[in-house]
Structures are given as structure tokens and as C-alpha cells.
Amino acid sequence: LSSGMKGVMEENMKKQMDFQMDAFQMQLERQLAMQNEMRERQMSMGIARAREIVKYYGSFYVVLAVLGPVAAFRSKSAGPLIPLLPLGFVLTYQLDAAYGDLLARARKEAEHIMKEERDMIELPSGMPTFDLIEAKRLAQK
């Protein structure tokens, strides 16, 4: 009788553990889905912001590109044209970030770093452990 009861209890315990594991897995999957959704929303806002910056900066650059040569012609000096070069690099970067494949290249480089240069991203003194955090917490009391 007791061995039958023990078997039933063990079976119930196994079912409870399986249920808890399934619930934990579902919760983890939901958290990952939520984090990814938030990451995608933040990235899309960043790209949208970069595109807005390009509109304003591009307009400024066009005005400078039109007025710079006029000023250079009138002053008979190349001075007014000098800002076009560095600002052209900035505009090119902004265009690449907003409409080009800058993010794809950065992602590829990040994947390379994670695979081939792990030592570059390791935490100093390694990953914190529960025991370390608990010891520091108790030391602060």
C-alpha cells in the first residue's frame, strides 16, 4: 500500500515539476519576445530619427553648397568652400546611417567580435556571481 502511494506521489511530483518547467519556459519565451519587440521599436525609432536629421542637415548642406561658391566667387577666395569638405563627410555618414547599410555592417562587425575577439568584451573580473553579490550586500549592512 505504501509503495503504491509513494509511486503516486512521485508521479504527481514529476507532473508538477514538468508543469513548472513548461510555465518557466513559456515565461522566458514571452520575456525574450517582449525584449526583442522593444529592441526593434527602439531601432526603428533610431533609424527614423536619423532620417529626420538627414532632412535638416541635408537642407543646410545644400544651402551651404549653393551659397559657398557664390561667396567664393565674390570674395575671390576659396575660404567659403572649405566647410563643404568636412560637412560632406558628416552628411555621407548620416545618409549611410539613415538609408544605407551602416547598421548591417556594424552588426556583421559585432558578430565578428563576439566570435573571434571575445576577450574584447569580457567583463573585468568575470561575470558576477550570486555569492559575490550576496557577500557585498551583507558587507554593506
CYANA upper distance limits for C-alpha pairs under 8 A (distance plus 0.5 A):
  1 LEU  CA      5 MET  CA      6.83
  2 SER  CA      6 LYS  CA      6.48
  3 SER  CA      7 GLY  CA      6.64
  4 GLY  CA      8 VAL  CA      6.79
  5 MET  CA      9 MET  CA      6.65
  6 LYS  CA     10 GLU  CA      6.59
  7 GLY  CA     11 GLU  CA      6.59
  8 VAL  CA     12 ASN  CA      6.60
  9 MET  CA     13 MET  CA      6.49
 10 GLU  CA     14 LYS  CA      6.60
 11 GLU  CA     15 LYS  CA      6.70
 12 ASN  CA     16 GLN  CA      6.61
 13 MET  CA     17 MET  CA      6.66
 14 LYS  CA     18 ASP  CA      6.63
 15 LYS  CA     19 PHE  CA      6.58
 16 GLN  CA     20 GLN  CA      6.63
 17 MET  CA     21 MET  CA      6.58
 18 ASP  CA     22 ASP  CA      6.62
 19 PHE  CA     23 ALA  CA      6.60
 20 GLN  CA     24 PHE  CA      6.51
 21 MET  CA     25 GLN  CA      6.56
 22 ASP  CA     26 MET  CA      6.63
 23 ALA  CA     27 GLN  CA      6.64
 24 PHE  CA     28 LEU  CA      6.62
 25 GLN  CA     29 GLU  CA      6.61
 26 MET  CA     30 ARG  CA      6.66
 27 GLN  CA     31 GLN  CA      6.69
 28 LEU  CA     32 LEU  CA      6.66
 29 GLU  CA     33 ALA  CA      6.60
 30 ARG  CA     34 MET  CA      6.56
 31 GLN  CA     35 GLN  CA      6.57
 32 LEU  CA     36 ASN  CA      6.57
 33 ALA  CA     37 GLU  CA      6.58
 34 MET  CA     38 MET  CA      6.68
 35 GLN  CA     39 ARG  CA      6.58
 36 ASN  CA     40 GLU  CA      6.59
 37 GLU  CA     41 ARG  CA      6.71
 38 MET  CA     42 GLN  CA      6.62
 39 ARG  CA     43 MET  CA      6.59
 40 GLU  CA     44 SER  CA      6.57
 41 ARG  CA     45 MET  CA      6.67
 42 GLN  CA     46 GLY  CA      6.70
 43 MET  CA     47 ILE  CA      6.75
 44 SER  CA     48 ALA  CA      6.55
 45 MET  CA     49 ARG  CA      6.49
 46 GLY  CA     50 ALA  CA      6.65
 47 ILE  CA     51 ARG  CA      6.75
 47 ILE  CA     97 ALA  CA      7.84
 47 ILE  CA     98 ALA  CA      6.14
 48 ALA  CA     52 GLU  CA      6.85
 48 ALA  CA     98 ALA  CA      7.90
 49 ARG  CA     53 ILE  CA      6.74
 50 ALA  CA     54 VAL  CA      6.74
 50 ALA  CA     94 GLN  CA      7.29
 50 ALA  CA     97 ALA  CA      7.24
 50 ALA  CA     98 ALA  CA      5.60
 51 ARG  CA     55 LYS  CA      7.00
 51 ARG  CA     94 GLN  CA      8.49
 51 ARG  CA     95 LEU  CA      8.21
 51 ARG  CA     98 ALA  CA      5.48
 51 ARG  CA     99 TYR  CA      7.95
 52 GLU  CA     56 TYR  CA      7.18
 53 ILE  CA     57 TYR  CA      6.36
 53 ILE  CA     94 GLN  CA      8.18
 54 VAL  CA     58 GLY  CA      5.82
 54 VAL  CA     91 LEU  CA      7.77
 54 VAL  CA     94 GLN  CA      6.60
 54 VAL  CA     95 LEU  CA      6.93
 54 VAL  CA     98 ALA  CA      7.86
 55 LYS  CA     59 SER  CA      6.62
 56 TYR  CA     60 PHE  CA      6.81
 57 TYR  CA     61 TYR  CA      6.60
 57 TYR  CA     91 LEU  CA      7.57
 58 GLY  CA     62 VAL  CA      6.61
 58 GLY  CA     91 LEU  CA      7.27
 59 SER  CA     63 VAL  CA      6.81
 60 PHE  CA     64 LEU  CA      6.72
 61 TYR  CA     65 ALA  CA      6.41
 61 TYR  CA     84 LEU  CA      8.18
 61 TYR  CA     87 LEU  CA      7.84
 61 TYR  CA     88 GLY  CA      8.23
 61 TYR  CA     91 LEU  CA      8.30
 62 VAL  CA     66 VAL  CA      6.68
 63 VAL  CA     67 LEU  CA      6.51
 64 LEU  CA     68 GLY  CA      5.90
 64 LEU  CA     84 LEU  CA      7.85
 65 ALA  CA     69 PRO  CA      7.38
 65 ALA  CA     81 LEU  CA      8.44
 65 ALA  CA     84 LEU  CA      7.26
 66 VAL  CA     70 VAL  CA      7.33
 67 LEU  CA     71 ALA  CA      6.56
 68 GLY  CA     72 ALA  CA      6.54
 68 GLY  CA     80 PRO  CA      5.63
 68 GLY  CA     81 LEU  CA      5.83
 69 PRO  CA     73 PHE  CA      6.44
 69 PRO  CA     80 PRO  CA      7.59
 69 PRO  CA     81 LEU  CA      6.88
 70 VAL  CA     74 ARG  CA      6.72
 71 ALA  CA     75 SER  CA      6.48
 71 ALA  CA     80 PRO  CA      6.73
 72 ALA  CA     76 LYS  CA      6.04
 72 ALA  CA     77 SER  CA      5.62
 72 ALA  CA     78 ALA  CA      5.84
 72 ALA  CA     79 GLY  CA      7.19
 72 ALA  CA     80 PRO  CA      5.98
 72 ALA  CA     81 LEU  CA      7.19
 73 PHE  CA     77 SER  CA      7.48
 78 ALA  CA     82 ILE  CA      7.39
 81 LEU  CA     85 LEU  CA      8.28
 82 ILE  CA     86 PRO  CA      8.43
 83 PRO  CA     87 LEU  CA      6.56
 84 LEU  CA     88 GLY  CA      6.16
 85 LEU  CA     89 PHE  CA      7.15
 86 PRO  CA     90 VAL  CA      7.01
 87 LEU  CA     91 LEU  CA      6.60
 88 GLY  CA     92 THR  CA      6.58
 89 PHE  CA     93 TYR  CA      6.71
 90 VAL  CA     94 GLN  CA      6.72
 91 LEU  CA     95 LEU  CA      6.60
 92 THR  CA     96 ASP  CA      6.64
 93 TYR  CA     97 ALA  CA      6.65
 94 GLN  CA     98 ALA  CA      6.54
 95 LEU  CA     99 TYR  CA      6.13
 95 LEU  CA    100 GLY  CA      7.01
 96 ASP  CA    100 GLY  CA      4.54
 96 ASP  CA    101 ASP  CA      6.81
 96 ASP  CA    102 LEU  CA      6.13
 97 ALA  CA    101 ASP  CA      7.53
 97 ALA  CA    102 LEU  CA      5.75
 97 ALA  CA    103 LEU  CA      7.29
101 ASP  CA    105 ARG  CA      6.76
102 LEU  CA    106 ALA  CA      6.61
103 LEU  CA    107 ARG  CA      6.48
104 ALA  CA    108 LYS  CA      6.67
105 ARG  CA    109 GLU  CA      6.69
106 ALA  CA    110 ALA  CA      6.58
107 ARG  CA    111 GLU  CA      6.69
108 LYS  CA    112 HIS  CA      6.77
109 GLU  CA    113 ILE  CA      6.72
110 ALA  CA    114 MET  CA      6.68
111 GLU  CA    115 LYS  CA      6.69
112 HIS  CA    116 GLU  CA      6.16
112 HIS  CA    117 GLU  CA      7.70
113 ILE  CA    117 GLU  CA      5.11
113 ILE  CA    118 ARG  CA      6.75
113 ILE  CA    120 MET  CA      8.05
114 MET  CA    118 ARG  CA      5.75
114 MET  CA    121 ILE  CA      8.19
117 GLU  CA    121 ILE  CA      8.19
118 ARG  CA    122 GLU  CA      7.01
122 GLU  CA    126 GLY  CA      7.25
123 LEU  CA    127 MET  CA      6.81
128 PRO  CA    132 LEU  CA      6.98
128 PRO  CA    133 ILE  CA      7.47
129 THR  CA    133 ILE  CA      6.82
130 PHE  CA    134 GLU  CA      6.45
131 ASP  CA    135 ALA  CA      6.48
132 LEU  CA    136 LYS  CA      6.79
133 ILE  CA    137 ARG  CA      6.60
134 GLU  CA    138 LEU  CA      6.62
135 ALA  CA    139 ALA  CA      6.60
136 LYS  CA    140 GLN  CA      6.82
137 ARG  CA    141 LYS  CA      7.38
